[in-house]
Structure formats: structure tokens, C-alpha cells
Amino acid sequence: MPPEDNAFDGLARYYDTIMEFVNYDRWQGVCEGLETLLPPHPVHVDFACGTGVLVEKMRRRGFRTVGFDLSRGMAALGRNRRNGLPLCCADMRAVPFGPTTDFVTCLFDSLNFLLDEASVRAAVAEMARVLKPGGLLLFDVVTETMILEHFVGPEWEENNGKFRLRWKTEYDRREQVAYTRLRVNTGQAYEFRERVYPNSVIDAAIADAGLHLLGQYDAERWRAVTPKTARIDYLAVKPPADAAAIRYPEVEADIRRRIAALPDAGD
């Protein structure tokens, strides 16, 4: 969960149930596919980690993973629910870590919650700063296709047997900002805002941070981005990039095989 809204504190205790559709196995598969480009037991920081689902998965794999989130409620719930996972509260635009990290992730459209380009540049610069030379950065963003085809529409209601959730999204095309309002049962309504950014903004943030872009992909299958792409995965390396670039074609093919072998699940 990213830094623009405290609404996640109020939703923290419901968050994991609401997000049961999320395909964390796909993200885990990508991370495991990148493992051959990383040192053994890599130091891994998950930016905007939410309740720590990915942190837990990667620690089980042998990664030395820690996570942080702006929402104190999300980080605290993750620590309590997941046996004291190393989760803390921090802003991705000013991270309390030094350049000791082998691998950084920032997933589930966390960057889209940053509502201005300066914040996106600042966050990507922090991701680059905490990486060691040769370290990898994996992050994603959603596109306007995702907003229009999967978010925007009439209000819908879901009853999962634990609570009732109402959800409605409106989209300002001029500002390219989606406004989503959620209400659990008859409680308080929470609003979340996400901004869609063109590739040029993300590419510039990566370049300005001194990173080398290894690839950008339609996240569903790790193939080329098309106008129908709903979510884009970006992979970058902090120079020197030669070693990663030489070995990367085999890694890319392996990640595609891993993703293709997964059962279909939500995005």
C-alpha cells in the first residue's frame, strides 16, 4: 500500500480477505525466476508491502526479505498475523535503508497511488538508491485499460461469508485519476485514488534514477506490452548491468515458463 491515503489503516483487518483473488504466486514466480541473477540468500526489500504476503513467501524461499508500508495498520497486522514478520512503517519516497539491497520489489500498482510525477520520480530514485551495484528492481503499474475494463462500472457488492463489501470506481479521463470508494458492511466509506501514467513518465523515472531497463512486459504472461495490456511489469538493474544483461535472455524465458505453468488467477 502506497503513500497517498490513510484509508488502508481502516481496511487493514479486511485487506487479506478482500485481496484473496490476487495472484501472488505469479509475483513469486517472477521473483524466483530472477534468483539466478542474485547472490545466494539475497537481501530483498518489498516497498509498499501491505500485510506482508510476498515478504512471507520470499522468506520461505530463503530470501532475506523485509517490507515496509506507509500504513501502520497494514504493517502491524502483518507482523501480528504472520509470526512477527520484519515489517515496518515508511514512505517509499524517503526510505530508512542504505544501499545494502540486492533486490527491490514494488508491486500491485503501488506506484499508481502516487498522484504526481515528482513523487513517482522520488520513489524510483529511492528504489535505486538502496540497491547495491548490480541489484535488481521489479515493479508494476496498471494502465488505463485496467481502469476502464476492470474498475469502472456500476457499484457492485460482494458477500464473502465474513463481511459485505461495496465497491465503486469513477475515472477522470482528463486527470487520468481513478477514484474508488469501498465500504465494508454499513461502516465508513474509504476512498482510494490511483493515477495512470504513460510509459514515457515511467521510463524517464527509471533513467533519471540511473537504472538500466532490462524489460517491460504485459504482466499476465510476460510478453510484449500491447494496447490491451492491463498491468505492466518493469525490470531494471543498477549498473554495472553487463552481467545481468548477458544472462537475462535465459532468465526471461524461464520466467515465461513459470508463469505459463501457473493456474489462472486474478490480477
N, C-alpha and C positions, 0 to 999 in steps of 0.2 A: 504494500500500500504506500503510495507516494505522498508528497508533502502538501497538497493544497487544501485539504479538508479534514476536519476532525470527526467527520461523521463515522469514520471507521471505528472510533472508540465505542460509539453506541451500538454498532453492529457486531463487535468483536465476538461475542458469545454465540452469535448465529452464523458467523462467517464460514466456518468449515462445512456446515450443513448446506448453506446456500451454494457453495462452490463445489459440491460433490461431483458436478458434471465436468469439472476441469481436468484436462488430460495431463496431469503431472508426469505420467510415465513418458510422454513424448519429450518433455524438457529433460527428464532424467536420461533418456536415451541419447539425446544430443550431447549432454554433459559427459556421459560415459564414452561416447564416440570420440570426444576431444581429449580423452585421458592420455592417449598416446603422444600428444603434443605437450603434455605437462610432466613435471617431475613426479616421482612417487609420492603418494600422500600429499597432494598439493594443498597449499593454503588457499582457501576459497571464501570469498565474501559475497553473500547474496544481498544486494541492495533491495530495499522495499520488500522485505521477506514475508510480510503478513504474519501468519501464525506459525511459520517455520516448516511448512510441509516439505519443501525442497531441501531445506537445511537438514532435516532429519534423514531424508532419502540419501543424500550425498555423504553424510557422515557414516551411514551404514555401509557405504561403498568404500570407505577408507579415506575420503577427503577430509581435510581439517577445515571444516566449514563453520563459519559464523554468519549470523544475519542481523540486520537492523531494519527498523521500520519507524516512520515518524509517529505512528500511533502507539502510544504507551499501552493502550488496552490490548492491541493485537500482539505486541511483543510479550506482554505479561501473560496473556492467555496461552501463548505458545510455550513459554517456559513452564507454566504450571501443567499444561496438558501433555507435554512431550518430555517429561522427566528432566527438567532443568536444562533444556537446550540453551546454547550460548547465543541468546538474542538480546538486543538492546535497542534503545530508542535513539534515533539520529536522523538528521536531514541529509538527503543524498546530495545536496548542493554544498555541504560543509561536513565532510566525513571525518570522524575522530580516529583515523588509521593512517599509518605511514606507508611508504612504498615497499611493503613486505609481502604482497599478494601475488600468487601465481595465476589466479583465475577469478574473474568478476562476472556475476550474472545480475541482470535486472529485467525481470520477466513479467508476464501478464499485464502488458501495456502500462506499466508504471510510469514510463516517461510521458505518456499521453495525459496524465493528470497534472503535469506541469503546464501552466496555461500561457507561458510566453517563451519566446525563443531564447532569451537570455538565460532563463532557468534551465532549459534543455542543454545549452552550451556549458553552463556551470556544472550540471550533473555529469555530463560525459567527461568534462575535464577532471572531475574528482575520480571518476572511474579509472581514467588513465593515470592519474597521479598515484593512486595506491598500488598500481601494478608494478611488479619488477620488470626489468627489460626482458622481452620475450614473452611476457604474460599475455593471457587471452581475455577478451571481453566478449560476452554474449548477451545481447539484449533484444527486445522486440518492441514493435509499435503496431497499433491497429490502424487500418485505413478507413477512408470514407465508405468503402464497400462494406466493411464490417458494421459501421454505424447504421447505414441505410438498410442493409438487408437483415441484420440480426438484432439491432437495438430498437430502432424507431418503429412505432406502431401503436395500436390501441393498448390501453392498460391491460396487463394480464395478471392473473392470480394463480399462485401455486400453493397447494397444501401438501406438505411432505410428511404429515403424520405427527410432526413435532410442533410446527407453527405454520401460520398462514403468511405468505409473502405477496405483497402487491408491488408491481414494478412498471414504471412508465418512463420512456425516453423521448425527448424532443431534441431536434437538431437545428442549430442556427447555421445555415449554409454559408452566409457571409462571413461570420466569425470562425466557422468550422469548429464549433464547440457543441458537444452533446451534453444535455442536462438530463440526468437520470434521477428519479425520485423513488425511493424504496420505503415501504412501511411494513413492519412486522406486526401481525395481529392488528390491534387497534392503537398501537403505540405511536410514538413520534415518527414523523416522516423525515428521512435523511436525503439530502441532495448531493450528488456527485457530478463533477464536471470533467470532461475529457476533451482535449483539443487534438484535431487531426493535423499532422504536419506533412508537407511534401517531402519527397526523398531528398531534395536539394538542401533542406534545413538539416536533416539528419546527417547527410554526407558532409556538410560543412562543419558540423559539430565534431564529427569524428576526425576530420582533417585538422581542425583548429586545436584539438587535443593532442596532436602529434601521433595519432594512431594510424596504422596501415589497415585498410579494409581488405579482409580476405574474401568476403562474400556477403550477399544479401539474398534471402530466399523466401519464397512462399512457405510459411511455417508448416503448413499442413503436410507437405511431402518433401520439403527441402529441394524444390525445383525453382526454376526461374520465376521471378515476380511478373505477374500479368495484371491487366486492369481488373480482373476478378479476384485478385488476392485480398484476403480479409486481414491477415496478420503477416508482418514481415519480420523475419529473424535477421539480425545483423551480427556478424562475427568479425572482430578486429584484433590486431596484435600490436603490442607496444614494441617498437624497434629495439634491437635488430630483428627484422622479420624474415631473414633468409631461411633459417632452419624450418620455421613453420610453413613458409610458402612452398618449399621444396617437397615436404611430406604431405601437404594438405590435400592434394587430389585424392589420395587413397583414403584419407580420413573422411572427406566429403562423401565418397562413395559408400563408406561403411555406415555413416550416419543415415544416409538414404535407405540402406538395407534395414537398419534398426527401426526406423520409423515405419517402413512398409510392413514390417512383421508385427507391429502393434495392432490390437483390435481397435476398430473405430471408436472414437470417444469424442466428447465435446471439446471446444476450443477454449 
